[in-house]
Amino acid sequence: MKDNNTRVLLGSPIHQKPHILQPFLESLLRLDTEGLQLDYFLIDDNEDDASRLLLKQFEPPGSHILIQPSGYRDAYIRNDTTHFWNSNLVWKVANFKNLMIQRAGTLEYDYLFLIDSDLILHPDTLKHLISTDKDIISEVFWTQWQPGTLHQPQVWMHDEYNQWELLPGEQLKPEEINRRFHEFLAKLKEPGIYEVGGLGACTLISRKAILTGASYHQVKNISYWGEDRHFCIRAAALGIPLFVDTHYPALHLYRDSDLGKVADFIKQNGGGQHASGLSEPLPQLNAAALESEQPQLASESVAATDSAQPELSLEAVTDTDAAPSALTPDAAAATDSAQPEHEAVADTTPAQPSPVPDTANEITAGTASALTRPKLTLTMVVKKEGGRFLRQVLEEHRKYIDAAVIVDDSSTDDTAAICLEVLEGIPVQLVRNTRSKFSNEIELRKQQWEAVIATEPEWILNLDSDELFEASFATEIDDLLRDPQVDLFCFRLYDFWNDSHYREDAYWRSHLSYRPFLLRYRGDFDYVWYELPQHCGRLPENIFELPHQLSNLRLKHLGWSKPEYRLEKYLRYMQLDPDGQYGWKEQYDSILDEFPRLVAWVE
């Protein structure tokens, strides 16, 4: 039952030095949260294991905290002069922030508070920003972007970083620009709330703004640098005004030399006791503590999935407060297979010990891992898949699964035989339907679910016979299964249109959402299904009530990759759902587009 507290999700993408990260985290613990339910979504993008350990130690009392590994290991170069960014880093961070927006929207938080990990906050900052009743508002902070220069705020009035008032069409002489610039800075040094044209890095966003469409997606026809500018331009276009508050300026630790200012900042702003009730800061890191954590830290790392690490362009950028493009759990989790009716006959292969693997890869990613992590059960619904991708997919899956439950929905080819042949040595529960249920998907999915849970699984991986993960999944899956704080993992699904390209256009954007495929089975949880004959989801609809997390590991969907398969699917949709009652009619029609937009896949 929802209480009367204002629910706030604090989000921060963190790629930080430990000596900067520690005072930042302690600053969060000092926030006054009376009357708030403050939860955390922190994306661990750190290179430094000491920083990763600090995040692991961060446990605010009474809060739910989700720490998600980013899946990247790219460099971000900073020195005591400036910070160096490139476009890849900017849009990576933009994606992180969009994930936070998506989570806040999906879980119905009242506010999202996005903050950079090099800021130290006044304890009253968050409650005060909420009290302003603005849909988008930042707390000000001041930075010397280059040594020996003027301190400037992180907000601006127009264009990329123009900090002076300007009327439409107005042409100003240099001396007038200079006068207005200093006037703007002087105004922001007075406590108040001011409307601005751009902001970032310490920003409160209301649920109303999120539902209106606020995001860090790139505006394609704007060339301005930095995701905050694209966020602000979109907000203005949506009619959402932007404000800065100057009552409680934050301290920006832009350089290591700024650390000397922290003690005075805390003293001046009532910093002694933590608002959370903690009288002690986070434990200081030491070499012994870090060494004892190393094996676990190594196991938690996730390989970069989207591209090779970019080569840095050492172009100094004065505004370093970058942001992301958004993707989130899609609770609908629609399948692309329409499905019908039946009566079932159970046919199982006896459980037998796994054979000695033939390769070192199988030892690492498959059988040996079962000794050190929970059991993983693959489940599939198959029907006449013998001539398609079934063999290719199962050969990949056998590298890491411990068991399989497969429902053969009245195949008339060698589908069942392929399943048993490729998975030889792995316990397989094969259920054969004498009458197809393909036209009534909810019945088929419930049958599949009951067959799986009858085997008392620990983790369930629910995939279709034309879906397989990128190669790195085999080495990363153990870390996911060992995570005690997560019961559900969501992944992006890419619709391949040929062997090397996936489709991306207005109708084909499945990879811009995260969908549930990997679920820890809990016998004490009451699972509820979405009762639709088509597109009911392959897992119960209420699984997002369980602790869940997004993974950067990508899933390939091969079922659209040949013209004959696309035509077959189109005809099936026209037969089972001709009016788009359960799906999207325009998407059905787009299946036969002759010149779709395709994007090359990079493993």
C-alpha positions in Angstrom: 0.0 0.0 0.0 1.5 3.4 -1.0 2.2 5.7 1.9 2.1 9.5 1.8 5.8 10.0 1.3 7.0 11.7 -1.9 8.8 9.0 -3.8 12.1 10.1 -5.4 14.5 8.1 -7.5 18.1 9.4 -7.3 20.0 8.5 -10.4 23.7 8.9 -11.1 26.0 7.5 -13.8 29.3 7.0 -12.0 32.7 6.9 -13.7 34.7 8.4 -10.9 38.0 8.4 -8.9 37.5 6.9 -5.5 38.7 10.0 -3.6 36.1 12.1 -5.4 33.4 9.4 -5.2 33.7 8.9 -1.4 32.7 12.5 -0.4 30.0 12.5 -3.1 28.3 9.4 -1.6 28.7 10.8 2.0 27.0 13.9 0.7 24.0 11.8 -0.4 23.8 10.3 3.1 23.6 13.8 4.6 20.5 14.7 2.6 17.4 15.5 4.6 14.9 12.9 3.5 12.1 13.5 6.1 8.8 12.9 4.3 10.5 11.3 1.3 11.0 7.8 0.1 14.4 8.1 -1.5 15.7 5.2 -3.7 18.8 5.0 -5.8 19.7 3.8 -9.3 23.4 4.0 -9.7 25.1 2.9 -12.9 28.6 1.6 -12.2 30.7 2.7 -15.1 34.0 2.7 -13.2 37.4 1.6 -14.3 38.8 1.7 -10.8 37.9 -1.3 -8.6 38.2 0.9 -5.5 35.3 3.0 -6.8 33.3 -0.1 -7.5 33.9 -1.3 -4.0 32.7 2.1 -2.6 29.5 1.7 -4.5 29.1 -1.8 -3.0 29.5 -0.4 0.5 26.9 2.3 -0.1 23.8 1.2 1.8 21.5 4.1 2.7 19.1 2.9 5.4 15.4 2.6 4.4 16.2 2.9 0.7 16.1 0.5 -2.2 19.3 0.8 -4.2 20.0 -0.7 -7.6 23.6 -0.7 -8.8 23.8 -1.7 -12.4 27.2 -2.5 -14.1 27.4 -0.4 -17.3 29.0 -3.1 -19.4 31.7 -0.7 -20.6 35.4 -0.3 -19.8 36.2 2.9 -21.7 38.5 5.7 -20.7 37.5 9.1 -19.5 40.5 11.4 -19.2 40.6 14.1 -16.5 43.4 16.2 -15.2 43.8 19.2 -13.0 43.3 21.5 -16.0 40.1 20.1 -17.6 38.1 17.0 -18.7 38.3 15.4 -22.1 35.1 14.1 -23.8 34.2 12.6 -27.1 30.9 11.9 -28.8 30.9 8.2 -27.8 31.2 9.1 -24.1 28.5 11.8 -24.3 25.9 9.5 -25.8 26.8 6.6 -23.6 26.0 8.8 -20.6 22.9 10.0 -22.3 21.7 6.4 -22.6 22.4 5.9 -18.9 20.3 8.9 -18.0 17.5 7.7 -20.2 17.5 4.4 -18.4 17.0 6.3 -15.2 14.1 8.3 -16.7 12.5 5.0 -17.9 12.8 3.4 -14.5 11.4 6.4 -12.7 8.4 6.4 -15.2 7.8 2.7 -15.1 7.9 2.5 -11.3 5.8 5.7 -10.9 8.2 7.8 -8.9 7.0 11.3 -8.2 10.5 12.7 -9.1 13.8 11.7 -10.6 16.8 13.5 -9.2 19.8 13.2 -11.6 23.1 14.2 -10.1 26.7 13.9 -11.3 29.1 12.1 -9.1 31.5 15.0 -8.5 29.0 17.2 -6.6 28.7 17.8 -2.9 25.2 18.8 -1.9 23.7 20.9 0.9 21.6 18.7 3.1 18.4 20.7 2.3 18.9 20.6 -1.5 16.5 17.8 -2.4 13.6 18.8 -0.2 13.9 22.4 -1.3 13.9 21.6 -5.0 10.7 19.5 -4.5 9.1 22.4 -2.6 9.5 24.7 -5.6 6.9 22.7 -7.5 8.8 23.0 -10.8 8.7 20.2 -13.4 12.4 20.7 -14.2 14.8 22.5 -11.9 18.5 22.3 -11.2 20.4 23.5 -8.2 23.2 25.8 -9.2 26.9 25.1 -8.9 29.9 27.2 -10.0 33.0 26.0 -11.8 36.3 27.3 -13.1 36.3 25.5 -16.5 40.0 26.5 -17.0 42.5 27.4 -14.2 42.6 31.1 -13.4 39.3 31.9 -15.2 36.0 33.2 -13.9 33.7 30.9 -11.9 30.6 30.2 -14.1 27.3 28.4 -13.3 26.3 25.2 -15.1 23.2 26.9 -16.5 22.8 29.2 -19.5 20.2 31.3 -21.3 20.4 30.2 -25.0 22.3 28.3 -27.7 25.2 26.2 -26.4 26.4 28.2 -23.4 25.4 31.9 -23.8 25.0 33.4 -20.3 23.2 36.6 -21.1 19.7 37.7 -21.9 18.9 38.1 -25.6 15.6 39.0 -27.3 14.7 37.3 -30.6 16.4 39.1 -33.5 18.5 41.3 -31.2 22.0 42.2 -32.3 24.4 43.1 -29.5 27.7 44.8 -29.5 30.6 43.1 -27.5 30.4 45.6 -24.7 26.7 45.0 -24.2 27.2 41.2 -24.2 29.8 41.7 -21.6 27.6 43.8 -19.5 24.6 41.4 -19.7 27.0 38.4 -19.0 28.1 39.9 -15.7 24.6 40.9 -14.9 23.5 37.3 -15.3 26.2 36.0 -13.1 25.4 38.6 -10.4 21.7 37.6 -10.5 22.5 34.0 -9.9 24.6 34.8 -6.9 21.4 36.1 -5.2 19.2 33.4 -3.6 16.2 32.8 -5.8 14.5 30.8 -8.6 15.2 31.9 -12.1 14.0 30.6 -15.5 16.9 29.6 -17.8 17.4 28.1 -21.2 19.7 25.3 -20.3 20.8 23.3 -17.2 22.2 20.0 -16.1 24.1 17.8 -13.7 22.0 18.4 -10.6 18.5 18.3 -11.9 15.1 17.4 -10.4 12.5 16.1 -13.0 8.9 15.6 -12.1 6.7 12.7 -13.1 4.7 15.1 -15.2 7.8 16.1 -17.2 8.7 12.4 -17.7 5.2 11.5 -19.0 5.3 14.6 -21.3 8.4 13.2 -23.0 11.5 14.6 -21.3 14.5 12.6 -22.4 18.2 12.7 -23.3 17.7 11.3 -26.8 19.7 13.1 -29.4 17.8 15.7 -31.4 19.0 14.6 -34.9 18.9 18.1 -36.5 20.7 19.8 -33.7 24.6 19.8 -33.8 25.1 21.3 -30.3 27.6 19.4 -28.1 26.4 17.5 -25.0 23.3 15.6 -24.1 22.1 18.3 -21.6 21.6 20.6 -24.5 19.4 18.1 -26.3 17.5 17.4 -23.1 16.8 21.1 -22.7 15.9 21.8 -26.3 13.4 18.9 -26.2 11.9 20.2 -22.9 11.5 23.7 -24.4 9.8 22.2 -27.5 7.4 20.3 -25.2 6.5 23.4 -23.4 8.3 22.6 -20.1 10.1 25.6 -18.7 13.5 25.2 -17.1 14.5 26.7 -13.8 17.6 27.1 -11.6 17.5 27.4 -7.9 20.3 29.3 -6.2 19.5 28.9 -2.5 21.8 25.9 -1.8 24.7 26.0 -4.3 26.5 22.6 -4.6 30.2 22.2 -4.5 31.7 20.9 -7.8 34.8 18.8 -7.4 36.0 19.4 -10.9 39.6 18.9 -10.1 41.4 16.9 -7.4 42.6 20.2 -6.0 38.9 21.0 -5.2 38.9 18.3 -2.5 40.4 20.8 0.0 37.1 22.8 -0.1 34.9 19.9 1.1 35.5 20.2 4.9 34.7 23.9 4.8 31.6 23.4 2.6 30.3 20.8 5.1 31.0 23.0 8.1 29.3 26.0 6.6 26.3 24.1 5.5 25.4 22.2 8.7 27.2 19.0 7.8 28.0 17.2 11.1 25.3 14.5 11.6 24.1 12.5 8.6 20.5 13.2 7.8 20.1 9.4 7.5 21.1 9.0 11.2 24.6 7.7 10.4 27.2 9.4 12.6 30.0 7.8 10.6 30.9 8.2 7.0 31.4 5.4 4.6 34.3 3.1 5.6 37.6 4.2 4.2 39.1 2.0 1.6 42.3 0.2 2.4 44.5 -2.2 0.4 43.5 -5.2 2.5 39.8 -4.6 2.1 40.2 -4.1 -1.7 42.3 -7.2 -2.1 39.7 -9.3 -0.2 37.0 -8.1 -2.6 39.0 -8.6 -5.8 37.5 -12.0 -6.9 34.0 -10.8 -6.5 34.7 -7.5 -8.2 36.2 -9.3 -11.1 33.2 -11.5 -11.4 30.8 -8.6 -11.4 32.4 -6.9 -14.4 30.5 -7.0 -17.7 32.2 -6.9 -21.1 31.4 -4.0 -23.4 28.6 -5.1 -25.7 27.8 -2.3 -28.2 31.2 -1.6 -29.7 34.9 -1.6 -29.3 36.2 1.0 -27.0 36.3 4.3 -28.9 39.6 6.1 -29.6 39.6 9.3 -27.6 39.6 12.6 -29.4 41.3 14.9 -26.9 39.1 17.8 -27.5 38.6 19.8 -24.3 34.9 20.6 -23.6 34.0 23.2 -21.1 30.6 21.6 -20.3 31.2 18.1 -19.1 27.8 17.3 -17.8 26.7 14.8 -20.4 23.6 12.7 -20.6 21.9 9.5 -22.3 19.3 8.1 -24.7 16.6 6.0 -23.2 15.6 2.4 -23.1 13.5 0.4 -20.4 11.8 -2.7 -19.4 8.9 -3.2 -21.6 6.5 -5.0 -19.3 4.4 -6.0 -22.3 7.2 -8.3 -23.6 5.2 -9.1 -26.7 6.3 -12.2 -28.6 6.4 -12.3 -32.4 4.9 -15.8 -32.7 1.2 -16.1 -32.9 -0.1 -19.4 -31.4 -3.1 -22.1 -31.3 -4.9 -25.1 -29.4 -4.3 -28.7 -28.2 -4.1 -31.8 -26.0 -0.7 -32.7 -24.7 1.3 -35.9 -24.3 4.4 -35.7 -22.0 7.6 -37.2 -23.4 10.8 -36.8 -21.4 14.4 -37.9 -21.7 15.9 -39.2 -18.5 18.1 -36.9 -16.5 21.7 -37.9 -17.0 25.1 -36.4 -15.9 26.7 -33.9 -18.3 29.5 -35.3 -20.3 33.1 -34.1 -20.1 33.2 -31.0 -22.3 35.1 -31.2 -25.5 36.6 -27.7 -25.3 38.1 -25.3 -22.8 35.3 -22.8 -23.6 32.6 -25.3 -22.6 34.4 -26.0 -19.3 34.5 -22.3 -18.6 31.1 -21.3 -19.8 29.1 -24.4 -19.3 29.3 -27.5 -17.2 32.0 -26.3 -14.7 30.0 -23.2 -14.0 27.1 -25.3 -12.6 29.3 -26.2 -9.7 29.6 -22.6 -8.6 26.4 -20.9 -9.6 22.6 -21.6 -9.5 21.0 -24.0 -12.0 19.9 -22.5 -15.3 16.9 -24.1 -17.1 16.2 -23.1 -20.8 12.6 -23.3 -21.9 11.3 -23.0 -25.5 8.1 -23.5 -27.5 9.0 -25.0 -30.9 7.0 -25.9 -33.9 8.4 -27.2 -37.2 11.8 -25.6 -36.7 13.9 -28.3 -38.1 14.9 -26.4 -41.2 15.4 -23.0 -39.5 17.7 -21.8 -36.7 17.0 -24.4 -34.0 20.2 -26.4 -34.3 22.4 -23.2 -34.4 20.6 -21.7 -31.4 20.7 -24.8 -29.2 24.4 -25.4 -30.0 25.0 -21.9 -28.5 22.7 -22.4 -25.5 24.2 -25.7 -24.5 27.4 -23.9 -23.5 25.8 -22.5 -20.4 22.5 -24.2 -19.6 22.0 -27.0 -17.0 18.6 -28.3 -18.2 15.9 -27.7 -20.8 12.1 -27.8 -20.9 10.8 -27.7 -24.4 7.2 -27.8 -25.6 6.9 -29.2 -29.2 3.6 -27.8 -30.4 2.6 -30.6 -32.8 5.6 -30.5 -35.1 5.5 -32.9 -38.1 9.3 -32.7 -38.9 12.5 -33.5 -37.1 12.2 -30.6 -34.6 12.0 -32.9 -31.5 14.9 -35.1 -32.7 17.1 -32.1 -33.2 16.4 -30.9 -29.6 17.4 -34.3 -28.2 20.4 -34.7 -30.4 22.0 -31.2 -29.9 21.3 -31.2 -26.1 22.5 -34.8 -25.6 24.0 -35.1 -22.1 21.8 -32.3 -20.7 18.6 -33.2 -18.9 15.7 -32.4 -21.3 12.0 -32.4 -20.5 10.2 -32.6 -23.9 6.5 -32.1 -24.0 4.7 -33.0 -27.3 1.3 -31.6 -28.2 -0.8 -33.8 -30.3 -3.0 -30.8 -31.2 -1.5 -27.4 -31.8 -2.2 -24.5 -29.4 -0.5 -22.0 -31.6 -3.7 -19.9 -32.2 -4.2 -19.4 -28.5 -0.9 -18.2 -27.1 -2.0 -17.8 -23.5 -2.9 -21.5 -23.2 0.4 -22.5 -24.8 2.5 -20.2 -22.6 0.7 -21.4 -19.4 1.4 -24.9 -20.4 5.0 -24.1 -21.0 5.2 -22.4 -17.6 3.7 -25.3 -15.7 6.0 -27.7 -17.4 9.0 -25.6 -16.3 8.1 -25.0 -12.7 7.3 -28.7 -12.3 11.1 -29.3 -12.6 11.8 -27.0 -9.6 14.1 -24.6 -11.5 16.3 -22.0 -9.9 16.6 -19.7 -12.9 14.4 -19.8 -16.1 15.7 -18.6 -19.5 12.7 -18.2 -21.8 13.7 -17.9 -25.4 12.2 -18.7 -28.8 13.9 -21.1 -31.2 15.2 -18.2 -33.3 16.8 -16.2 -30.5 20.3 -16.4 -29.3 22.6 -14.1 -27.3 25.8 -12.5 -28.5 28.9 -14.6 -27.8 29.9 -12.8 -24.6 26.7 -14.0 -22.9 28.3 -17.4 -22.3 31.0 -15.9 -20.1 28.8 -13.3 -18.4 25.8 -15.4 -17.4 27.4 -16.8 -14.3 27.6 -13.3 -12.8 23.9 -12.6 -13.4 22.8 -15.9 -11.8 24.9 -15.3 -8.7 23.4 -11.9 -8.0 21.3 -12.4 -4.8 19.6 -9.0 -5.1 18.0 -9.5 -8.6 15.2 -11.9 -9.6 14.7 -10.7 -13.2 17.0 -9.6 -15.9 15.9 -7.7 -19.0 17.7 -7.5 -22.4 17.4 -5.8 -25.7 16.2 -7.8 -28.7 17.5 -7.0 -32.1 15.4 -8.0 -35.1 17.8 -9.2 -37.8 16.7 -8.6 -41.4 19.6 -10.6 -42.9 22.7 -12.3 -41.6 24.5 -9.2 -40.6 22.0 -6.3 -40.2 19.1 -5.6 -37.9 16.1 -3.4 -38.8 15.6 0.0 -37.2 12.8 2.4 -38.2 9.5 3.7 -36.9 7.9 0.2 -36.8 10.9 -1.9 -35.7 12.5 -0.6 -32.6 12.4 -3.6 -30.2 16.1 -3.1 -29.4 15.2 0.3 -27.8 13.4 -1.4 -25.0 14.4 -4.0 -22.5 12.3 -7.1 -22.2 12.3 -9.9 -19.6 13.9 -13.2 -20.6 15.8 -14.4 -17.5 13.8 -15.0 -14.2 14.6 -16.5 -10.9 11.7 -18.8 -9.9 10.3 -18.2 -6.5 7.7 -20.7 -5.2 6.3 -18.2 -2.7 5.4 -15.6 -5.4 1.9 -15.4 -6.8 2.4 -15.2 -10.6 -0.3 -13.6 -12.7 -0.8 -13.9 -16.5 -1.9 -11.3 -19.0 -5.0 -13.1 -20.3 -4.9 -12.4 -24.1 -5.1 -14.9 -26.9 -2.2 -13.2 -28.7 0.8 -11.2 -27.4 0.2 -12.3 -23.8 3.9 -12.3 -23.0 6.0 -15.4 -22.6 6.3 -14.9 -18.8 3.7 -13.8 -16.2 2.8 -10.1 -16.4 3.5 -9.2 -12.7 7.2 -10.3 -12.6 8.3 -6.6 -12.5 7.1 -6.6 -8.9 10.2 -8.6 -8.3 13.7 -7.0 -8.0 14.8 -6.5 -11.6 17.7 -5.1 -13.5 18.7 -4.3 -17.1 21.6 -6.0 -18.8 23.7 -4.6 -21.7 24.0 -8.1 -23.1 22.2 -8.2 -26.4 19.8 -10.8 -27.9 19.7 -11.6 -31.6 16.3 -12.4 -33.2 16.9 -14.3 -36.4 13.2 -15.0 -37.3 12.9 -12.1 -39.7 16.3 -12.6 -41.4 15.0 -14.3 -44.6 12.3 -13.0 -47.0 10.4 -16.3 -47.0 10.2 -16.3 -43.2 8.9 -12.7 -43.3 6.2 -13.5 -45.8 5.1 -16.5 -43.7 4.9 -14.4 -40.6 2.9 -11.7 -42.4 0.4 -14.3 -43.7 0.1 -15.8 -40.2 -0.7 -12.4 -38.6 -3.2 -11.6 -41.3 -4.9 -14.9 -40.5 -4.8 -14.7 -36.7 -5.1 -10.9 -36.1 -6.1 -9.2 -39.4 -7.3 -6.0 -37.7 -4.4 -5.6 -35.3 -6.6 -6.2 -32.3 -3.7 -7.7 -30.3 -0.8 -6.1 -32.1 0.1 -3.2 -34.3 -1.6 -3.3 -37.7 0.9 -0.8 -39.3 3.8 -2.9 -38.1 2.2 -6.0 -39.7 1.9 -4.1 -43.0 5.5 -2.9 -42.8 6.8 -6.5 -42.7 6.8 -6.5 -46.5 8.6 -3.1 -47.0 11.1 -3.5 -49.9 13.6 -1.0 -48.6 13.7 -0.9 -44.8 16.4 0.9 -42.9 19.0 -1.6 -41.8 21.9 -1.2 -39.4 25.1 -3.3 -39.3 25.5 -5.5 -36.3 28.9 -5.2 -34.4 29.6 -8.2 -32.2 
